[in-house]
């Protein structure tokens, strides 16, 4: 046998999740994007050009799964490099999956080629329903590979590190697994529906949804048809934004206008898909402030419920509201930066999975 190089754009290399073709290869950045191939031989490598900057925050990490064995964690270097995915296998038919764990803020990756010691074969076909999860850091699986039990609500917990982001321990992936489905994630930490966590209004979630890869010019033209179910978990950053500023409380009219417009866009793109609107589990959307003895409060979760009911009254029978329980850090711990722990994500997946089975039935 000899080494054979296969271009990343070869039809026998299958992708789950959003990608686009560049002159060099196939570009992707969302967590959970998976490269799948099947080959006859005893070894396989990949050539990658990675835009991560390195270090604890800027290093892209991948899960490598060969023949269904437990995943092996692979940290990649900035720039071009070659990586052994499997070697010394018994000569025969094998499958390999390479799953991006880290999200777009860490950097995009460009697969240049696969190199097989043997011969590339056709990959197995996709099976089961397709679930698409749209959201922010919670959907991305931020900090799910570590758990901290805080002593109080003011306790400090460690911040983001790339190696601890793991979408396969997130509620989206676990929900899809429960239903025998494939999960596709469109998510970005810190981004919201009408305002981001830092109060900026660029690259909001509705705008990111139109892109193949965030921060890249390529649009996503929805080439593979509609998902069976779309789960929209957005509004957490709209709720949390504004600490210490006059914009502490989110604006109801602005939020509703942006969310309403996004729902209309999703329905126009995916006429038959079930759309499930949820929020959590870091907040249910309630926020209050007291100023000079006057108490004001808002509830983003209630706004979402009202918007779903609005569409239902207008005849959309395939839109649903799922209420997510707020996390209990003292019972289940938290991940980095107070994000849901793996235990919380498991509870989220169980609740959402039951809802999809009982109400939606994808």
C-alpha positions in Angstrom: 0.0 0.0 0.0 1.0 3.6 -0.6 0.0 7.0 0.9 -2.8 8.6 -1.1 -3.7 12.3 -0.7 -7.4 13.2 -1.0 -8.5 16.8 -1.3 -10.8 18.0 1.5 -13.4 18.8 -1.1 -13.6 15.2 -2.4 -17.2 14.0 -2.3 -16.1 10.9 -0.3 -15.2 13.2 2.6 -18.4 13.9 4.4 -19.1 16.9 6.7 -21.8 17.4 9.3 -22.3 21.1 10.1 -21.4 24.3 8.3 -18.4 24.6 6.0 -17.4 26.4 2.9 -14.9 25.7 0.2 -11.9 28.0 -0.2 -9.1 27.8 -2.8 -7.1 25.9 -0.2 -9.6 23.5 1.2 -12.8 23.3 3.4 -13.2 25.9 6.1 -15.2 25.5 9.3 -15.4 27.0 12.8 -18.5 26.0 14.7 -18.2 23.5 17.5 -19.5 20.0 16.6 -18.5 20.3 12.9 -17.5 16.7 12.0 -15.4 15.3 9.2 -16.2 11.7 8.4 -14.4 9.3 6.1 -14.1 5.5 5.5 -11.0 3.9 4.1 -9.4 0.6 3.4 -5.9 0.5 4.8 -4.1 0.8 8.1 -3.4 4.5 8.7 -4.8 8.0 8.1 -3.5 11.5 8.5 -5.0 15.0 8.0 -3.4 18.2 6.8 -4.9 21.3 8.5 -4.3 25.0 8.3 -5.5 26.5 11.6 -6.3 30.1 12.5 -6.1 29.6 16.2 -3.4 31.7 18.0 -2.3 29.1 20.5 -2.2 29.1 24.2 -4.9 28.2 26.7 -7.6 30.2 25.0 -6.5 30.2 21.3 -5.8 26.5 20.7 -8.4 24.6 18.6 -9.1 21.1 19.9 -10.7 18.1 18.1 -12.0 14.7 19.1 -10.7 11.9 16.9 -12.8 8.7 16.8 -11.6 5.7 14.9 -14.0 2.7 14.3 -16.3 4.0 17.1 -13.6 3.8 19.8 -13.5 6.4 22.6 -12.5 9.8 21.4 -8.9 10.9 21.5 -8.3 14.6 22.2 -6.2 16.4 19.6 -4.8 19.9 20.1 -3.6 21.5 16.9 -1.0 24.2 16.2 -1.5 27.6 14.6 -0.8 27.5 10.8 -0.3 24.4 8.6 0.4 21.0 10.1 0.0 17.3 9.5 -1.7 15.2 12.2 -1.8 11.4 12.5 -5.4 10.3 13.2 -4.7 6.6 13.3 -1.8 4.3 12.6 -0.9 0.6 13.0 -4.5 -0.5 12.3 -5.2 -4.0 11.1 -5.4 -3.7 7.3 -9.1 -3.5 6.4 -12.1 -1.2 6.3 -12.1 1.6 8.9 -14.0 4.8 9.7 -12.6 8.0 11.1 -14.4 11.0 12.5 -12.7 14.3 13.4 -15.0 16.6 15.5 -14.2 20.3 16.2 -14.7 20.9 19.9 -13.8 24.5 20.1 -16.0 27.4 18.8 -15.5 30.2 16.4 -13.9 32.6 18.9 -10.9 30.3 19.1 -10.4 30.4 15.3 -11.5 28.8 12.1 -9.8 25.6 10.7 -9.2 24.7 7.0 -8.9 21.0 6.2 -6.5 20.8 3.3 -6.5 17.1 2.7 -6.8 13.6 4.2 -3.9 11.2 3.6 -4.8 7.5 3.6 -2.3 4.6 3.7 -4.5 2.6 1.5 -7.7 3.7 -0.4 -10.6 6.1 0.5 -14.1 4.6 0.2 -17.6 6.0 0.2 -18.7 7.1 3.7 -21.8 5.6 5.4 -25.0 7.5 4.6 -26.6 9.9 7.1 -29.4 8.4 9.1 -32.0 9.7 11.5 -33.6 13.1 11.9 -31.6 16.3 11.7 -31.6 18.7 14.7 -30.2 22.2 14.5 -29.3 24.1 17.6 -28.9 27.9 17.5 -27.6 29.8 20.4 -24.7 31.2 22.4 -22.0 29.8 24.7 -24.4 27.4 26.4 -25.2 25.7 23.0 -21.4 25.7 22.2 -20.7 23.6 25.3 -18.6 26.2 27.0 -16.6 24.8 30.0 -18.4 21.5 30.1 -15.3 19.3 30.7 -14.7 20.7 34.2 -17.1 21.2 37.2 -16.7 23.5 40.1 -19.1 23.6 43.1 -19.3 27.3 44.3 -19.7 28.1 48.0 -22.0 31.1 47.3 -23.5 33.1 44.4 -20.5 35.4 44.6 -17.8 32.7 44.4 -15.2 33.1 41.7 -14.8 30.2 39.2 -12.1 29.9 36.5 -12.6 31.4 33.1 -12.6 30.0 29.6 -9.9 27.5 28.4 -10.2 26.0 25.0 -9.5 22.4 26.0 -12.5 22.3 28.3 -15.1 23.2 25.7 -16.8 20.1 24.7 -20.1 20.2 22.6 -20.5 16.4 23.0 -21.3 17.0 26.7 -23.7 19.8 25.8 -27.5 19.6 25.9 -27.8 19.8 22.1 -25.5 16.9 21.3 -27.0 14.8 24.2 -30.6 15.6 23.0 -29.8 14.5 19.5 -28.1 11.3 20.8 -31.2 10.5 22.8 -33.3 10.7 19.6 -30.9 8.9 17.3 -30.4 12.2 15.4 -27.5 14.3 14.2 -26.8 17.7 15.8 -25.7 20.7 13.9 -24.7 23.7 16.1 -24.8 27.4 15.0 -23.6 29.3 18.1 -21.2 31.9 19.3 -20.3 32.8 22.9 -21.4 36.3 24.1 -23.8 37.0 21.2 -27.5 37.8 21.5 -30.6 38.5 19.6 -30.6 42.3 19.7 -27.5 43.1 21.8 -24.4 41.1 22.7 -23.1 40.7 26.2 -20.6 43.6 25.7 -23.6 45.8 24.4 -22.3 45.8 20.8 -24.9 45.1 18.1 -22.7 43.6 15.3 -22.7 39.9 14.5 -25.9 39.2 16.3 -27.3 35.7 16.3 -29.8 36.3 13.4 -26.9 37.7 11.3 -24.5 34.8 12.3 -27.2 32.4 11.1 -26.7 33.6 7.5 -23.0 32.9 7.5 -21.2 29.6 6.7 -18.4 30.6 9.1 -18.6 33.5 11.5 -16.3 36.4 10.7 -15.9 35.1 7.2 -17.6 36.5 4.1 -19.0 33.3 2.8 -22.8 33.1 3.2 -24.6 29.9 4.1 -26.9 29.0 1.2 -28.7 26.1 3.1 -27.5 23.5 0.5 -28.6 20.4 2.3 -32.2 21.1 2.9 -34.0 21.9 6.2 -33.5 20.3 9.5 -36.4 18.4 11.0 -36.2 20.4 14.3 -34.6 23.8 15.1 -34.0 24.6 18.7 -33.4 28.3 19.3 -31.8 28.9 22.7 -31.1 32.7 22.6 -31.7 35.6 24.9 -29.3 34.9 27.7 -26.8 37.5 26.6 -29.5 40.0 25.9 -30.6 39.5 29.5 -27.2 39.6 31.1 -25.8 42.6 29.2 -25.6 46.1 30.6 -24.2 45.5 34.0 -23.3 48.9 35.6 -24.8 50.9 32.7 -28.2 52.7 32.1 -29.0 49.8 29.7 -29.0 47.3 32.5 -32.5 46.1 31.7 -33.1 44.8 28.2 -35.5 46.7 26.0 -38.7 44.8 25.3 -39.5 46.5 22.0 -36.0 46.0 20.6 -35.8 42.4 21.7 -39.2 41.5 20.4 -38.6 43.1 17.1 -35.3 41.3 16.5 -36.6 37.9 17.8 -39.9 38.2 15.8 -37.9 39.0 12.7 -35.6 36.0 13.2 -38.5 33.7 13.7 -40.0 34.9 10.4 -36.7 34.3 8.7 -36.4 30.8 10.1 -39.9 30.0 8.9 -39.3 31.4 5.5 -36.1 29.3 5.1 -37.6 26.1 6.7 -41.4 25.9 6.0 -41.8 22.4 7.4 -39.3 22.4 10.3 -40.5 22.3 13.9 -39.1 25.4 15.7 -38.6 25.1 19.5 -37.9 28.3 21.4 -36.2 27.9 24.8 -34.0 29.9 27.1 -31.5 28.6 29.7 -30.2 27.3 31.8 -28.2 30.2 33.2 -31.3 32.3 33.4 -35.0 32.1 32.7 -34.9 35.7 31.5 -36.0 37.5 34.7 -34.0 40.6 35.7 -34.8 43.4 38.2 -33.2 46.6 39.3 -33.9 49.0 42.2 -33.0 52.7 41.7 -33.9 55.4 44.2 -36.5 53.2 45.8 -38.1 52.3 42.5 -38.1 48.6 41.5 -38.3 47.7 37.8 -38.2 44.3 36.3 -38.4 42.5 32.9 -38.8 38.9 31.9 -37.2 37.9 28.6 -38.5 34.3 28.9 -42.1 35.7 29.1 -41.4 37.8 26.0 -40.3 34.6 24.1 -43.5 32.9 25.2 -45.6 35.8 24.0 -43.8 35.8 20.6 -44.4 32.0 20.2 -48.1 32.5 21.1 -48.3 35.3 18.6 -47.0 33.1 15.7 -49.3 30.3 16.8 -52.3 32.6 16.7 -51.3 33.5 13.1 -51.5 29.8 12.2 -48.0 28.5 12.7 -48.6 25.0 14.1 -45.0 23.9 14.0 -43.6 26.4 16.5 -43.3 25.5 20.2 -42.2 27.0 23.6 -40.1 24.8 25.9 -39.4 26.2 29.3 -35.9 25.2 30.5 -35.2 24.9 34.3 -32.6 27.3 35.7 -29.4 25.6 36.8 -28.7 24.8 40.4 -25.0 25.4 40.9 -24.9 24.2 44.5 -26.4 20.8 43.6 -24.9 20.2 40.1 -21.9 22.5 40.0 -20.9 24.9 37.2 -18.5 24.9 34.3 -16.1 27.7 33.5 -17.5 31.2 34.0 -20.6 29.9 35.8 -21.8 28.1 32.7 -23.9 24.9 33.0 -22.0 21.9 34.2 -22.1 18.6 32.4 -24.6 17.4 34.9 -26.9 20.4 34.2 -26.5 19.8 30.4 -27.6 16.2 31.0 -30.7 17.5 32.8 -31.4 20.0 30.0 -31.1 17.2 27.4 -33.4 14.9 29.3 -36.1 17.6 29.6 -35.8 18.8 26.0 -35.7 15.2 24.7 -38.9 14.4 26.5 -40.5 17.5 25.1 -39.5 16.6 21.6 -40.7 13.1 21.9 -44.0 14.0 23.6 -44.9 17.3 21.8 -42.9 17.6 18.6 -42.2 14.0 17.5 -39.5 14.8 14.9 
